[in-house]
Amino acid sequence: MKRTIRVGIVQQSCTNDLKFNLEKLHRNIASVAQAGAQLVVLQELHNTPYFCQTEDTNLFDLAEPIPGPSTGFYSEIAAAYHIVLVTSLFERRAAGLYHNTAVVFDADGSIAGKYRKMHIPDDPAYYEKFYFTPGDIGFEPIQTSIGKLGVQVCWDQWYPEGARLMALKGAELLIYPTAIGWESTDTQEEKMRQLGAWVTVQRGHAVANGLPVIAVNRVGLEPDPSGQTNGIQFWGNSFVAGPQGELLAQASNLKEENLVVEIDMNRSENVRRWWPFLRDRRIDEFGNLTKRFID
């Protein structure tokens, strides 16, 4: 029997006005839901601008408990439109302990599960180690009414190990809320190399695991509040790839866009029969993968 899932992706810019951002998110979620989306995926830290361009202790005030105000807001939306909704929130776990956390809501509005970002970058304009403690609940797929979702967050998307572990635990889709872009001083050639690498590595996860991949990025220029850099031009290009890495849909790098994409879930079974990578893995020889480096 044919099994399909219609996925809505919301690629948008953010302002400093939280209420405005939430209202726009609500409108965009409603738009893709009304167009038939059963699963809706939002970008990383979508409630606010990407605040990690600077290190500022006052910005910890943006964090919320889970459950909390934002989970209540998105729970109501998921239930109202009968959708599975993947969100990305700044979690306050305890005083001085914070995570970059994806929360997944089922179609009845209940929290199906959460994932705490495992790989935390610390680069110019991406000072995430200042804000986020690395995740401690592992690479665990989240069971929902439409299937088992392998949700990770942004920097995780560069690591094949996370994608593989999600696949080995039965994930049917790999999902990456994202916030990534260019610094204006990079050459055009370097910008294209970075974007190409970002798309290629995730399409590689699709191929290696025989699973569809959904990557949703923000878009637009966000200034650096400190003035030390020219800010980040988030490059959009949100996309959905099939289990052979084929691009099913891709947004632009400049515009806010909502897309609804149909995924044939039966293809993963067929692709894994044609290319049985899981069968042929030499797991008896992979022990050294747990080492930082093999000297």
Summary of the structure (lengths in Angstrom):
residues: 295
radius of gyration: 18.4
end to end distance: 50.7
largest distance: 56.4
contacts: 962
relative contact order: 0.16
helix: 34%
strand: 29%
